[in-house]
Amino acid sequence: MNQEFAWRSAIMHCIADPTDVGPDNAYEYYEDGLLVVENGRIKALGNASDLLFSLNADTPIEHHPNALITPGFIDTHIHFPQADMIASYGEQLLDWLNNYTFPEEQKFADADYANDVAERFLKELLRNGTTTALVFGTVHKTSVEAFFTQAQRFDLRMICGKVMMDRHAPDYLTDTPDSSYSDSKALIEKWHQNGRLHYAVTPRFAPTSSSEQLHKAGQLLQEYEELYLHTHLSENQKECEWVHDLFPESKHYLDVYDHHQLLSERSVFAHGIHLCDLEYERLHETGSAIAFCPTSNLFLGSGLFNLAKAEQHKVNVGVGTDVGGGTSFSMFATLSEAYKVTQLRGENLNPIKSFYMATLGGAKALKLQDKVGNLAVGSEADFIIIDKQATPLLTTRLQRSSTIQDTLFALMVLGDDRAIQATYAAGRCVHRRQ
């Protein structure tokens, strides 16, 4: 049975960080390209004129002359239990958690409810072209069981973890250092590296975990290979003040996590808005990453992420939608807000850099660049087909576009889920626009 398939279209993917090599040297673009997939992996990529002759005689070819194929998007910070509470009005971080987030997360003790939300959440990600995400569950084991069960149905490369939270939260959402350790351990042994799935040790943030619990999180990271650490860092000024009061012995916020051995090449810290130079330096030294979450940072009034400072210190940066504090599942919308954040800081975000952060940069932040994030031969075939005529406005705007940079920028500002014509995971179509 022939397992080779091909797609002909304009094709673009990033091959390096534009900050290191310059935007013009950071990507490959084929105006009339061919992507060949065999058994779920990229077999060939290049100009159609160079590759068509090498295909098997019976290889199916999909031709998309008005589209652009790119790698699937990578979301480095998102909360699946908050999918239904997106767009909740009028709070900053700490009040928003108490008034909206915690009551919603209580519902995930129910396995049926958790499965329903997990399925709808994943379908929404795929509808927006996101094929890999680093995902928060709730304090309940059932939430993570539901998420991984649904992700496995689609054969997605996904990362998730059970929230660890033993204080400063409602009784109905707290665990203990020992129970969080044992629950996480059971989930790790069942799901970590099961197919395309990975586990992330997930203390919510320093204020809701005691030192004993953070120690248990560090213990898990020592006991199992290639686990992720996923938490929040320096999102809100009042949060930072609270951390200082709770951990007066720590030099700064990041030092709380560092003291408990939670920094590594697979540690991802969401936000990182209010950092000092010592924190940037330590993130770089340990290979830890920051998830830049512009829509939630603006929506919750948290502040403006300093991308230039992170790059100055050579810190890995991915992009996170941070739903439900974030206001859209769309990476287009998220990159649009990222551009505006940098503008407000008096800087400029090149569209190649934007798409790098949402694809290969996100993969590097998650140490998955050998698997996803670009379309290199041998990579897993996670990709999207973007319809350049998805809306009348996009059609007319892109008719004026003469460069791939300009096309990407227009998609970033004007695109949404309607522009995602199809989403593929491991070479299989997991979403097709109706």
C-alpha positions in Angstrom: 0.0 0.0 0.0 1.4 3.4 -1.1 2.1 5.6 2.0 3.5 8.5 0.0 1.5 11.7 -0.4 2.4 15.1 -1.8 1.2 18.7 -1.6 2.0 21.4 -4.2 1.7 25.0 -3.1 3.8 28.0 -2.0 5.7 26.7 1.0 7.6 28.5 3.8 9.4 27.4 6.9 12.1 28.7 9.2 15.5 27.1 9.4 17.2 29.4 12.0 16.6 32.2 14.4 16.4 35.6 12.5 18.1 37.3 15.4 21.2 35.1 14.8 21.4 35.0 11.0 19.2 37.9 9.9 15.6 37.6 8.6 16.6 36.9 5.0 18.7 33.9 6.0 16.3 32.4 8.5 13.8 30.7 6.2 13.3 28.8 3.0 10.5 29.8 0.6 9.3 27.9 -2.4 6.9 29.9 -4.6 5.8 26.7 -6.3 6.9 24.1 -3.8 6.3 20.4 -3.2 6.0 18.8 0.2 6.3 15.0 0.1 5.3 12.9 3.1 5.8 9.2 3.7 4.6 7.3 6.8 3.9 10.5 8.7 7.3 12.1 8.1 8.7 14.6 5.6 10.3 12.7 2.8 11.2 15.7 0.5 10.8 19.4 0.3 11.8 21.7 -2.5 10.7 23.3 -5.8 8.0 21.3 -7.5 9.9 21.4 -10.8 12.8 19.6 -9.1 10.8 17.0 -7.2 7.7 16.0 -9.3 9.7 13.5 -11.4 10.9 11.6 -8.4 7.4 10.8 -7.1 6.0 7.3 -7.3 3.6 7.0 -10.2 0.6 6.5 -8.0 1.4 9.2 -5.4 -1.6 11.5 -4.8 -0.8 15.2 -5.2 -3.0 17.9 -3.8 -2.5 21.2 -5.6 -3.2 24.5 -3.7 -2.3 27.4 -6.0 -3.8 30.0 -3.7 -2.4 28.8 -0.5 0.7 28.8 1.7 1.9 25.7 3.5 3.8 26.2 6.8 4.7 24.1 9.8 1.9 23.7 12.4 1.9 26.4 15.1 3.4 25.6 18.5 1.7 27.1 21.6 4.1 27.2 24.5 1.6 28.1 27.2 -2.2 27.5 27.4 -4.8 26.2 29.9 -7.3 23.7 28.5 -9.6 23.9 31.5 -10.1 27.7 30.9 -11.4 27.2 27.3 -15.0 27.9 28.2 -14.2 30.9 30.4 -12.3 32.9 27.8 -13.3 36.5 27.5 -14.4 36.9 31.2 -14.7 40.5 32.0 -12.8 43.0 34.1 -10.1 41.7 36.5 -6.4 41.6 36.9 -4.5 38.4 37.5 -5.1 37.5 41.2 -8.7 38.6 41.3 -9.3 36.9 37.9 -8.0 33.6 39.3 -10.3 33.7 42.4 -13.4 35.0 40.6 -13.3 33.0 37.4 -10.5 30.4 37.1 -10.8 28.5 40.4 -14.6 28.0 40.2 -14.3 26.8 36.6 -11.5 24.4 37.4 -13.5 22.8 40.1 -15.7 21.2 37.5 -12.8 19.0 36.2 -13.1 16.6 39.0 -15.8 15.1 36.8 -14.3 12.9 34.1 -17.1 13.3 31.6 -16.9 17.1 31.9 -13.1 17.0 31.5 -13.3 14.8 28.4 -15.9 17.0 26.8 -13.8 20.2 27.3 -10.6 18.4 26.2 -12.1 17.3 22.9 -13.5 20.7 22.1 -10.3 22.4 23.2 -8.2 20.2 20.9 -10.5 20.7 18.0 -10.3 24.5 18.5 -6.5 24.4 18.5 -6.5 22.3 15.3 -9.0 24.7 13.7 -6.5 27.5 14.4 -3.6 25.5 13.0 -1.9 24.7 16.3 -0.5 21.1 16.3 1.7 21.2 19.4 1.0 22.8 22.8 2.3 23.0 26.3 -0.8 22.7 28.4 -2.0 23.2 31.9 -4.5 20.8 33.4 -6.2 21.3 36.8 -5.3 19.8 40.2 -7.4 16.8 39.3 -5.7 13.7 37.7 -8.9 13.3 35.7 -8.2 16.5 33.8 -4.9 15.2 32.5 -6.2 11.7 31.8 -8.9 13.4 29.7 -6.5 15.6 27.8 -4.1 12.8 26.9 -6.9 10.5 26.0 -8.3 13.0 23.5 -4.8 14.1 22.2 -3.9 10.4 21.5 -7.0 10.1 19.4 -5.6 12.7 17.0 -2.0 11.4 17.3 -0.8 14.9 18.4 2.5 15.8 19.9 1.3 17.4 23.1 2.6 18.2 26.6 0.4 18.4 29.7 0.6 18.1 33.4 -1.5 18.0 36.6 -1.5 21.3 38.6 0.3 21.1 41.9 -1.3 23.5 44.4 -1.3 23.0 48.1 -2.1 26.5 49.5 -3.6 29.9 48.8 -6.5 28.4 46.8 -9.9 27.1 47.7 -10.0 23.8 49.6 -11.8 22.1 46.7 -8.7 22.8 44.5 -5.8 22.0 46.8 -3.7 18.9 47.0 -0.8 18.1 49.3 2.9 17.7 48.6 2.6 13.9 48.9 -0.6 13.6 46.9 0.7 15.9 44.1 3.8 13.8 43.9 2.0 10.4 43.8 -0.7 11.6 41.3 1.9 13.1 39.1 4.1 10.0 39.3 1.1 7.8 38.2 0.4 10.1 35.3 4.0 10.2 34.2 4.3 6.4 34.2 1.2 6.0 32.1 1.5 8.9 29.7 5.0 10.3 29.4 6.5 9.4 26.0 3.5 7.3 25.3 3.3 7.8 21.5 3.7 11.6 20.9 2.8 12.6 24.4 5.0 14.2 27.1 4.4 15.1 30.7 5.1 18.4 32.4 5.5 18.8 36.1 3.2 21.7 36.8 3.2 23.7 40.0 0.7 26.5 39.2 3.0 29.3 40.5 5.2 29.9 43.5 2.5 31.4 45.7 0.2 28.4 45.5 2.9 25.8 46.3 4.7 25.4 49.6 8.5 24.8 49.7 7.7 21.1 50.4 5.6 20.8 47.3 8.2 22.6 45.1 10.7 20.2 46.5 8.5 17.3 45.4 8.3 18.8 41.9 12.1 18.9 41.7 12.2 15.3 42.9 10.0 14.2 40.0 12.3 16.0 37.5 15.3 14.1 38.9 13.5 10.7 38.9 12.3 10.7 35.2 14.1 11.6 32.0 13.0 14.3 29.7 10.1 15.6 31.8 9.1 19.2 31.4 8.6 21.9 34.0 5.8 24.3 33.3 4.8 27.2 35.5 4.2 30.9 35.7 6.8 33.6 36.4 6.7 37.4 37.0 3.4 38.0 35.3 1.9 40.7 37.5 3.4 43.3 39.9 1.2 42.3 42.8 2.1 38.7 42.2 5.8 39.5 42.3 5.3 41.4 45.6 3.4 38.4 47.0 6.3 36.1 46.1 8.8 38.3 47.8 6.7 38.3 51.0 6.2 34.5 50.9 9.9 33.7 50.1 11.9 36.5 51.7 15.1 34.4 51.6 15.0 34.2 47.8 17.0 36.8 45.7 14.2 37.2 43.2 11.1 35.4 41.9 13.1 33.0 39.6 15.3 32.1 42.6 12.4 30.4 44.3 12.2 27.9 41.5 16.0 27.6 41.1 16.3 26.8 44.8 14.1 23.8 44.3 16.0 22.6 41.2 13.3 23.5 38.7 15.4 25.2 36.0 16.5 23.1 33.0 16.5 22.9 29.3 12.9 21.6 29.5 11.6 24.3 31.9 9.2 26.8 30.4 8.1 29.9 32.4 5.0 31.7 31.2 5.2 35.5 31.0 8.5 36.7 32.5 7.5 40.3 32.2 9.0 41.8 35.4 12.5 40.2 35.4 15.9 41.6 36.5 19.1 41.0 34.7 20.1 38.2 37.1 16.9 36.3 36.2 17.6 36.6 32.5 21.1 35.5 33.0 20.0 32.4 35.0 17.4 31.5 32.4 20.1 31.6 29.8 22.6 29.6 31.9 20.1 26.8 32.5 18.6 26.7 29.0 15.1 27.5 30.4 12.6 29.2 28.2 10.0 32.0 28.5 6.5 31.8 26.9 5.6 35.3 25.6 1.8 35.6 26.0 0.9 39.0 24.6 -2.9 38.7 24.5 -3.3 37.8 28.1 -0.6 40.3 29.2 -2.7 43.0 27.6 -6.1 41.7 28.6 -5.2 41.3 32.3 -3.1 44.5 32.4 0.0 42.7 33.4 2.6 44.6 31.4 4.7 44.5 28.2 7.1 41.6 27.7 10.7 42.8 26.9 11.5 40.6 24.0 14.7 42.6 23.2 16.0 42.1 26.7 15.3 38.4 26.5 17.2 38.2 23.2 20.1 40.3 24.6 20.5 37.6 27.2 20.0 34.8 24.7 17.0 33.3 26.4 14.8 30.9 24.5 11.4 32.5 23.8 8.3 30.8 22.4 4.8 32.2 22.0 1.7 31.3 24.1 -1.9 32.1 23.6 -2.5 31.6 27.4 -6.2 30.9 26.9 -8.4 31.7 28.9 -6.5 34.8 30.2 -5.5 35.1 26.6 -8.2 36.2 24.2 -7.8 33.9 21.2 -6.7 30.4 20.2 -5.4 32.0 17.0 -1.7 32.3 16.6 -2.3 34.9 14.0 -4.1 37.1 16.5 -1.4 36.3 19.1 1.4 37.4 16.8 -0.5 40.5 15.9 -0.6 41.5 19.6 3.0 40.6 20.0 3.8 43.0 17.2 1.9 45.7 19.1 3.6 45.0 22.4 7.0 45.5 20.8 5.7 48.7 19.1 4.7 50.0 22.5 8.2 49.3 23.7 9.6 51.3 20.8 10.9 48.2 19.0 9.9 46.3 15.9 9.0 42.7 15.4 9.9 41.3 11.9 7.3 38.9 10.5 9.9 36.3 9.9 10.8 36.5 13.6 7.1 36.2 14.5 6.6 33.1 12.5 9.9 31.7 13.8 8.7 32.1 17.4 5.4 30.4 16.6 7.0 27.4 14.8 10.7 26.5 15.1 11.4 28.9 18.0 8.6 27.3 20.0 9.9 23.9 19.1 13.4 24.9 20.3 11.9 26.3 23.6 10.3 22.8 24.0 13.4 20.9 22.9 11.4 19.4 20.0 13.2 21.0 17.1 14.3 17.6 15.8 10.7 16.5 15.6 8.4 19.5 14.8 8.6 23.2 14.1 9.9 23.1 10.5 9.5 21.0 7.4 13.0 19.6 7.2 13.4 16.1 5.7 12.9 13.5 8.5 10.7 15.8 10.6 7.2 14.7 11.7 4.7 15.9 9.1 2.8 18.5 11.2 1.8 21.3 8.8 -1.0 23.6 7.9 -2.5 24.8 4.6 -3.2 28.6 4.8 -5.8 29.9 2.4 -4.7 33.2 1.0 -8.2 33.9 -0.2 -10.0 33.0 3.0 -11.7 36.4 3.3 -12.4 39.2 0.8 -10.0 41.5 2.7 -7.2 39.0 2.7 -7.7 38.4 -1.0 -7.4 42.0 -1.9 -4.6 42.7 0.5 -2.4 39.7 -0.6 -2.9 40.7 -4.2 -0.6 43.6 -3.4 2.0 41.5 -1.6 5.2 41.0 -3.5 7.3 39.3 -0.8 6.8 36.4 1.6 7.6 38.8 4.5 4.7 41.0 3.5 2.4 38.1 3.0 3.2 36.8 6.5 2.7 40.2 8.1 -0.7 40.6 6.4 -1.7 37.1 7.6 -0.5 37.9 11.1 -2.7 41.1 11.2 -5.7 40.0 9.2 -5.8 36.2 9.5 -7.9 34.0 11.8 -9.2 30.5 11.9 -11.0 31.0 8.6 -7.5 31.1 6.9 -6.7 27.6 8.1 -7.8 25.5 5.2 -6.5 22.2 6.7 -4.3 21.0 9.6 -2.2 17.9 9.4 -0.6 15.9 12.3 1.9 13.2 11.4 0.8 13.4 7.8 -2.9 12.8 8.6 -5.6 15.5 8.2 -7.0 16.3 11.6 -8.9 19.4 10.6 -10.4 20.6 7.3 -12.3 23.8 7.1 -16.0 23.3 6.2 
